[in-house]
Amino acid sequence: MLLQMIWPLQAGRRFTSDMDETVDVMRTGEYDPVTELSAGAEIVVDGVVFRGNVVFGAPGGSNSGAARRLENCILQVVAPDETTHVLKDDGTFLPQITLDAGAVTQTAYEMLRSGARGFGCAGHIGRMADHERVALFTRLLADRLSRKCGDVQAIYEGCGQSWNETMYVMLLRTMGDMRNKEAFTELARRVRYGYIARERNSQECVEALLLGASSLLDIYEEDNYTRTLRTHFDYLRRKYAITAMMPREWTVSHNNPNNHPVIRIAQTAAFLSTREFLFENVIKCRTVEDIQSLFRAEASDYWSSHYVPSSYHADRRPKRIGHFKANMLGINLAVPMMFSYGSYMNDETLKDTALELLEKIVCEDNSIVNGWRAGGVRMESAFDSQAVLQLNNEFCLRDLCHRCTIGRRVIREVYANEHK
């Protein structure tokens, strides 16, 4: 992977191939992370011009996939300790050159990879000029929102192309924590938004629908209130032909009490029973105040003295959707839905509005964001924190330094200094 990182610096250099051919590099091409080739390169071998792709290291065997991968290849680049000649279909060998990164660059690359999961590049980002950092974060955020658009589009197609149903599924996915994300998604599939819309005049019925279908009530002892919910659900289950989930589909241990799935479902029921035209309300948000106002919902009075069913707490505390959770709904629900709908409708203004909303919401407070901040990365809003989450999850945790803008920049600087 190191060879791919330093190859773009070889334009204008002359090499001698393993067959004593003179190889002049005119253009290095553009690295394609899918094929792991450098596409669109141009070289001159003993005075003959070749244009095509460059392959790095061993090609991976002689199967048909590898053969297709070598189509249009004009050069093989290997490290000093590699000897992996490639035989082309016409019986000749692909020209091969050796590229020595250098001891300093090799060490820097190893240190970069070993520190990838520990925010090792934070200092480099912290030293970037503001305009460079903004450009980097903008690219990362665009990639993150594109991925989220794909998720939203898949849900939209699975919901019969209903934006209200899509928003409802996304709402439940976002209300839960990562451990229960799929369980909340399954709950949304079993209790459709149409059922909620028909019962929304009764918060107790909406709560019964969601808690009953989740089967979370089955985990705890029964009391008068939960017995009432069960009675409602028994009727609603038959009315809408709902098959309840299995309790084991949920993770209920080691939860923050305020983030317990039972409490989040009760809060969701309160929100849904007081809001109509769900989709329109969410994509109309323009400010943090809009987000906080929209998601201001409080679970029914029973939950003021309970964190889980039948477990009474004398210290009554209303179970409201707090500012922190509302911000998370803004980041992970409102913004992706705005951006996705803007993409769907070719509405660039709405997409820009989504990005502007991210710039108004405070950045997340979690171990990943705090780790990058402690390393020297300045973050002022959710725009910044979402960008570093993309960087961390898509590159650092997957050891893809060679595909990362920061990783390539660091290694190329070291290489240029070592070989100047």
C-alpha positions as CSV (number, residue, x, y, z in Angstrom):
1,M,0.0,0.0,0.0
2,L,3.0,2.3,0.6
3,L,3.9,2.2,-3.1
4,Q,0.4,3.5,-4.1
5,M,0.9,6.5,-1.8
6,I,4.3,7.6,-3.2
7,W,3.7,6.7,-6.8
8,P,2.1,10.1,-7.7
9,L,5.5,11.7,-6.8
10,Q,7.4,9.8,-9.5
11,A,6.2,11.8,-12.6
12,G,9.3,12.9,-14.5
13,R,11.6,10.2,-13.1
14,R,13.5,7.7,-15.1
15,F,13.8,4.1,-14.0
16,T,15.5,1.0,-15.3
17,S,13.3,-2.1,-15.5
18,D,14.2,-5.6,-14.4
19,M,14.9,-6.3,-18.1
20,D,17.3,-3.3,-18.5
21,E,14.7,-1.2,-20.3
22,T,14.6,2.6,-19.8
23,V,11.3,3.6,-18.3
24,D,10.4,7.3,-18.3
25,V,7.3,8.2,-16.2
26,M,5.4,10.9,-18.0
27,R,2.1,10.7,-16.1
28,T,1.4,8.6,-13.0
29,G,-2.4,8.5,-13.5
30,E,-5.1,8.5,-10.8
31,Y,-5.3,5.8,-8.1
32,D,-8.6,3.8,-8.2
33,P,-9.4,2.4,-4.8
34,V,-11.7,-0.2,-6.3
35,T,-9.2,-1.8,-8.6
36,E,-6.2,-0.7,-6.6
37,L,-4.6,0.4,-9.9
38,S,-3.3,3.8,-11.0
39,A,-5.4,4.5,-14.1
40,G,-4.5,6.8,-17.0
41,A,-0.8,6.6,-16.6
42,E,1.7,7.3,-19.4
43,I,5.2,5.9,-19.6
44,V,7.9,5.6,-22.3
45,V,9.7,2.3,-22.5
46,D,12.9,2.4,-24.7
47,G,11.4,5.2,-26.7
48,V,7.9,3.6,-27.1
49,V,4.9,5.4,-25.5
50,F,2.4,3.3,-23.5
51,R,-0.8,4.6,-21.9
52,G,-2.9,2.6,-19.4
53,N,-2.9,1.3,-15.9
54,V,-0.1,0.7,-13.3
55,V,-0.3,-2.3,-11.0
56,F,1.5,-2.5,-7.6
57,G,3.1,-5.5,-6.1
58,A,1.8,-9.0,-6.8
59,P,-1.4,-9.1,-8.9
60,G,-3.1,-11.8,-7.0
61,G,-2.8,-14.9,-9.1
62,S,-3.8,-16.1,-12.6
63,N,-7.6,-16.5,-12.2
64,S,-10.0,-14.7,-14.5
65,G,-10.6,-11.9,-11.9
66,A,-6.9,-11.1,-11.8
67,A,-6.7,-11.3,-15.6
68,R,-9.4,-8.7,-16.0
69,R,-7.6,-6.6,-13.4
70,L,-4.5,-6.6,-15.5
71,E,-6.3,-5.5,-18.7
72,N,-4.7,-2.4,-20.1
73,C,-1.8,-2.6,-17.6
74,I,1.4,-1.1,-18.9
75,L,3.7,-1.3,-15.8
76,Q,4.2,-3.2,-12.6
77,V,5.8,-1.3,-9.6
78,V,7.3,-3.4,-6.8
79,A,9.2,-2.8,-3.6
80,P,12.9,-3.8,-3.4
81,D,12.2,-7.1,-1.8
82,E,9.5,-8.2,-4.3
83,T,10.0,-10.4,-7.3
84,T,6.6,-11.0,-8.8
85,H,6.8,-11.0,-12.6
86,V,3.5,-10.8,-14.5
87,L,3.1,-12.8,-17.7
88,K,0.7,-11.1,-20.1
89,D,-1.7,-12.9,-22.5
90,D,0.7,-12.4,-25.4
91,G,3.4,-14.3,-23.6
92,T,5.5,-11.3,-22.7
93,F,6.3,-10.0,-19.3
94,L,4.8,-6.7,-18.0
95,P,7.6,-4.2,-17.6
96,Q,8.6,-4.1,-13.9
97,I,10.4,-1.3,-12.0
98,T,11.5,-1.2,-8.4
99,L,10.5,1.7,-6.2
100,D,12.3,2.2,-2.9
101,A,10.3,4.3,-0.5
102,G,13.3,4.7,1.8
103,A,13.8,3.8,5.4
104,V,12.5,7.0,6.9
105,T,9.3,6.8,4.8
106,Q,8.8,3.2,5.6
107,T,9.1,3.9,9.3
108,A,6.7,6.8,9.0
109,Y,4.2,4.6,7.2
110,E,4.4,1.9,9.9
111,M,3.9,4.5,12.6
112,L,1.0,6.0,10.7
113,R,-0.8,2.6,10.5
114,S,0.0,1.7,14.1
115,G,-1.5,5.0,15.2
116,A,-4.5,4.9,12.9
117,R,-7.0,3.7,15.5
118,G,-5.6,6.1,18.1
119,F,-6.2,9.4,16.4
120,G,-2.5,9.4,15.2
121,C,-3.2,12.0,12.5
122,A,-5.0,14.5,14.7
123,G,-1.9,16.7,15.0
124,H,-1.5,16.8,11.2
125,I,-5.1,18.0,10.8
126,G,-4.7,20.5,13.7
127,R,-1.8,22.1,11.8
128,M,-3.7,22.5,8.6
129,A,-4.7,25.9,7.4
130,D,-8.4,26.7,7.9
131,H,-9.2,26.6,4.2
132,E,-7.5,23.2,3.9
133,R,-9.3,21.7,6.9
134,V,-12.7,23.0,5.6
135,A,-12.0,21.5,2.2
136,L,-11.0,18.1,3.8
137,F,-14.1,18.1,6.1
138,T,-16.4,19.1,3.2
139,R,-15.2,16.1,1.2
140,L,-15.5,13.7,4.1
141,L,-19.0,15.0,5.0
142,A,-20.1,14.7,1.3
143,D,-19.1,11.0,1.4
144,R,-20.9,10.5,4.7
145,L,-24.1,12.0,3.5
146,S,-23.9,10.1,0.2
147,R,-23.7,6.9,2.2
148,K,-26.6,8.0,4.3
149,C,-28.6,8.9,1.2
150,G,-28.1,5.3,0.0
151,D,-29.5,4.0,3.3
152,V,-32.5,6.4,3.1
153,Q,-33.1,5.4,-0.5
154,A,-33.2,1.7,0.3
155,I,-35.7,2.4,3.2
156,Y,-37.7,4.6,0.8
157,E,-38.0,1.8,-1.8
158,G,-38.8,-0.8,1.0
159,C,-41.6,1.5,2.3
160,G,-43.4,1.6,-1.0
161,Q,-41.9,5.0,-1.9
162,S,-43.6,6.8,1.0
163,W,-41.6,9.6,2.5
164,N,-43.7,9.7,5.6
165,E,-43.1,6.0,6.2
166,T,-39.4,6.5,5.4
167,M,-39.2,9.3,8.0
168,Y,-41.0,7.1,10.5
169,V,-38.5,4.2,10.1
170,M,-35.6,6.7,10.3
171,L,-37.0,8.2,13.4
172,L,-37.2,4.9,15.2
173,R,-33.7,3.9,14.0
174,T,-32.4,7.2,15.4
175,M,-34.2,7.0,18.7
176,G,-32.4,3.9,19.7
177,D,-28.7,3.5,20.4
178,M,-26.4,1.6,18.1
179,R,-26.9,-1.7,19.9
180,N,-30.7,-1.6,19.3
181,K,-30.7,0.2,15.9
182,E,-31.8,-2.9,14.0
183,A,-34.4,-3.8,16.7
184,F,-35.9,-0.4,16.3
185,T,-35.9,-0.8,12.6
186,E,-37.7,-4.1,12.9
187,L,-40.3,-2.6,15.2
188,A,-41.0,0.1,12.5
189,R,-41.5,-2.7,10.0
190,R,-44.0,-4.4,12.1
191,V,-45.9,-1.3,13.3
192,R,-46.3,0.7,10.1
193,Y,-46.7,4.4,10.1
194,G,-50.3,4.1,8.8
195,Y,-51.3,2.3,12.0
196,I,-49.8,5.0,14.1
197,A,-51.5,7.7,12.1
198,R,-54.9,6.0,12.6
199,E,-54.4,5.7,16.4
200,R,-52.5,9.0,17.0
201,N,-55.4,10.7,18.9
202,S,-54.6,8.4,21.8
203,Q,-51.1,8.5,23.1
204,E,-51.8,5.4,25.2
205,C,-52.8,3.4,22.1
206,V,-49.7,4.5,20.2
207,E,-47.6,3.5,23.2
208,A,-49.5,0.1,23.4
209,L,-48.8,-0.5,19.7
210,L,-45.1,0.1,19.9
211,L,-44.4,-1.4,23.3
212,G,-46.7,-4.4,22.7
213,A,-45.1,-5.2,19.3
214,S,-41.6,-4.8,20.8
215,S,-42.4,-7.5,23.4
216,L,-40.3,-5.5,25.9
217,L,-43.2,-5.6,28.3
218,D,-42.8,-9.4,28.5
219,I,-39.4,-9.0,30.2
220,Y,-40.8,-7.3,33.2
221,E,-43.4,-7.9,35.9
222,E,-46.9,-6.7,35.1
223,D,-48.7,-3.8,36.9
224,N,-51.9,-2.0,36.4
225,Y,-50.6,0.3,33.7
226,T,-48.7,-2.3,31.7
227,R,-51.7,-4.6,32.0
228,T,-53.8,-1.8,30.3
229,L,-51.2,-1.5,27.6
230,R,-51.3,-5.2,27.0
231,T,-55.1,-5.1,26.7
232,H,-54.9,-2.3,24.2
233,F,-52.3,-4.2,22.2
234,D,-54.2,-7.4,22.2
235,Y,-57.0,-5.6,20.4
236,L,-54.7,-3.6,18.1
237,R,-52.6,-6.6,17.2
238,R,-55.7,-8.4,15.8
239,K,-56.9,-5.2,14.1
240,Y,-53.7,-4.7,12.2
241,A,-52.5,-8.3,12.0
242,I,-49.3,-7.5,13.9
243,T,-46.8,-10.2,14.8
244,A,-44.8,-9.2,17.9
245,M,-41.0,-9.3,18.0
246,M,-39.1,-11.6,20.3
247,P,-37.7,-10.1,23.5
248,R,-34.3,-11.4,22.8
249,E,-34.0,-9.1,19.8
250,W,-33.4,-6.2,22.2
251,T,-30.3,-5.4,24.2
252,V,-31.5,-4.1,27.6
253,S,-28.5,-4.7,29.8
254,H,-25.9,-2.0,30.6
255,N,-28.1,0.8,29.3
256,N,-28.1,4.3,30.6
257,P,-31.6,4.4,32.2
258,N,-32.6,7.5,30.2
259,N,-31.6,5.7,27.0
260,H,-33.3,2.4,27.8
261,P,-35.3,1.2,24.8
262,V,-38.6,1.2,26.8
263,I,-38.1,4.9,27.6
264,R,-37.2,5.8,24.1
265,I,-40.2,4.0,22.7
266,A,-42.5,5.8,25.2
267,Q,-41.0,9.1,24.1
268,T,-41.4,8.2,20.5
269,A,-45.1,7.4,21.2
270,A,-45.5,10.8,22.8
271,F,-43.9,12.5,19.8
272,L,-45.9,10.6,17.2
273,S,-49.3,11.1,19.0
274,T,-48.8,14.9,18.9
275,R,-47.4,15.4,15.5
276,E,-49.0,15.1,12.1
277,F,-47.4,15.3,8.6
278,L,-44.2,13.9,10.0
279,F,-42.1,14.3,6.9
280,E,-43.0,17.9,6.2
281,N,-42.4,18.9,9.8
282,V,-38.9,17.5,9.9
283,I,-37.6,18.9,6.6
284,K,-38.9,22.4,7.5
285,C,-36.3,22.7,10.3
286,R,-33.8,25.5,9.7
287,T,-32.4,26.3,13.1
288,V,-31.4,24.5,16.3
289,E,-34.5,26.1,17.9
290,D,-36.6,24.4,15.2
291,I,-35.1,21.1,16.1
292,Q,-35.5,21.5,19.8
293,S,-39.1,22.7,19.4
294,L,-40.1,19.9,17.0
295,F,-38.7,17.1,19.2
296,R,-40.0,18.4,22.5
297,A,-41.9,15.4,23.7
298,E,-42.5,13.9,27.1
299,A,-43.4,10.3,27.8
300,S,-46.7,9.7,29.6
301,D,-47.0,10.4,33.3
302,Y,-46.4,6.7,34.3
303,W,-42.8,6.9,33.1
304,S,-42.1,9.9,35.4
305,S,-41.8,7.4,38.2
306,H,-40.5,4.4,36.2
307,Y,-37.5,3.7,34.0
308,V,-38.7,0.2,33.2
309,P,-42.2,-1.4,33.8
310,S,-43.3,-2.1,37.3
311,S,-40.1,-0.7,38.9
312,Y,-41.4,2.4,40.8
313,H,-39.1,5.3,41.6
314,A,-40.3,7.8,44.2
315,D,-38.0,10.5,42.7
316,R,-40.3,11.6,39.9
317,R,-38.6,12.8,36.8
318,P,-40.4,13.6,33.5
319,K,-38.9,11.5,30.7
320,R,-38.6,14.2,28.1
321,I,-36.5,14.1,24.9
322,G,-33.6,16.2,26.1
323,H,-31.5,18.8,24.2
324,F,-28.7,16.3,23.6
325,K,-31.0,13.7,22.1
326,A,-32.9,16.4,20.1
327,N,-29.6,17.5,18.6
328,M,-28.8,13.9,17.7
329,L,-32.1,13.6,15.9
330,G,-31.2,16.8,14.1
331,I,-27.9,15.3,13.0
332,N,-28.9,11.8,12.2
333,L,-32.6,12.2,11.1
334,A,-33.4,15.8,9.9
335,V,-30.1,16.4,8.0
336,P,-30.0,13.1,6.2
337,M,-33.7,13.3,5.3
338,M,-33.3,16.8,4.0
339,F,-30.2,15.9,2.0
340,S,-31.7,12.7,0.6
341,Y,-35.0,14.4,-0.4
342,G,-33.0,17.3,-1.9
343,S,-31.0,14.7,-3.9
344,Y,-34.2,12.9,-5.0
345,M,-35.8,16.2,-6.1
346,N,-32.6,17.7,-7.5
347,D,-33.1,20.5,-5.1
348,E,-29.6,21.9,-4.3
349,T,-31.1,24.6,-2.1
350,L,-32.5,22.0,0.3
351,K,-29.2,20.1,0.3
352,D,-27.3,23.3,1.2
353,T,-29.9,23.9,3.9
354,A,-29.1,20.5,5.4
355,L,-25.3,21.4,5.5
356,E,-26.1,24.8,7.0
357,L,-28.2,23.1,9.7
358,L,-25.2,20.9,10.6
359,E,-23.1,24.0,11.0
360,K,-25.6,25.3,13.6
361,I,-25.8,22.2,15.8
362,V,-23.1,21.7,18.4
363,C,-20.7,18.8,17.7
364,E,-21.3,15.4,19.3
365,D,-19.8,14.6,22.6
366,N,-18.4,11.0,22.4
367,S,-15.1,9.2,22.8
368,I,-14.2,9.4,19.1
369,V,-14.9,13.1,18.7
370,N,-13.2,13.9,22.0
371,G,-10.1,11.8,21.0
372,W,-9.6,13.8,17.8
373,R,-10.2,17.1,19.7
374,A,-7.6,16.1,22.3
375,G,-5.1,15.4,19.5
376,G,-5.4,19.0,18.3
377,V,-8.4,19.0,15.8
378,R,-10.5,22.1,16.2
379,M,-14.2,21.3,16.0
380,E,-16.9,23.9,16.3
381,S,-20.1,22.2,15.1
382,A,-21.7,18.9,14.0
383,F,-20.4,19.7,10.5
384,D,-16.9,19.1,11.9
385,S,-17.7,16.2,14.1
386,Q,-19.5,14.3,11.4
387,A,-16.5,14.7,9.2
388,V,-14.1,13.3,11.7
389,L,-16.5,10.4,12.4
390,Q,-16.4,9.6,8.7
391,L,-12.6,9.8,8.7
392,N,-12.4,7.6,11.7
393,N,-14.9,4.9,10.7
394,E,-14.2,4.7,7.0
395,F,-10.4,4.9,7.0
396,C,-8.8,4.7,10.5
397,L,-10.7,1.7,11.8
398,R,-10.3,-0.1,8.5
399,D,-6.5,0.6,8.3
400,L,-7.0,2.3,4.9
401,C,-4.3,5.0,5.4
402,H,-3.3,4.6,1.7
403,R,-6.8,5.7,0.6
404,C,-7.0,8.5,3.1
405,T,-6.3,12.1,2.1
406,I,-4.5,12.8,5.4
407,G,-2.5,9.5,5.2
408,R,-1.3,10.2,1.7
409,R,-0.4,13.7,2.5
410,V,1.7,12.7,5.5
411,I,3.6,10.0,3.7
412,R,4.2,12.2,0.6
413,E,5.6,15.0,2.8
414,V,8.0,12.5,4.5
415,Y,9.0,10.9,1.2
416,A,9.6,14.3,-0.4
417,N,11.9,15.4,2.5
418,E,13.8,12.1,2.5
419,H,14.5,12.2,-1.3
420,K,15.0,15.9,-2.0
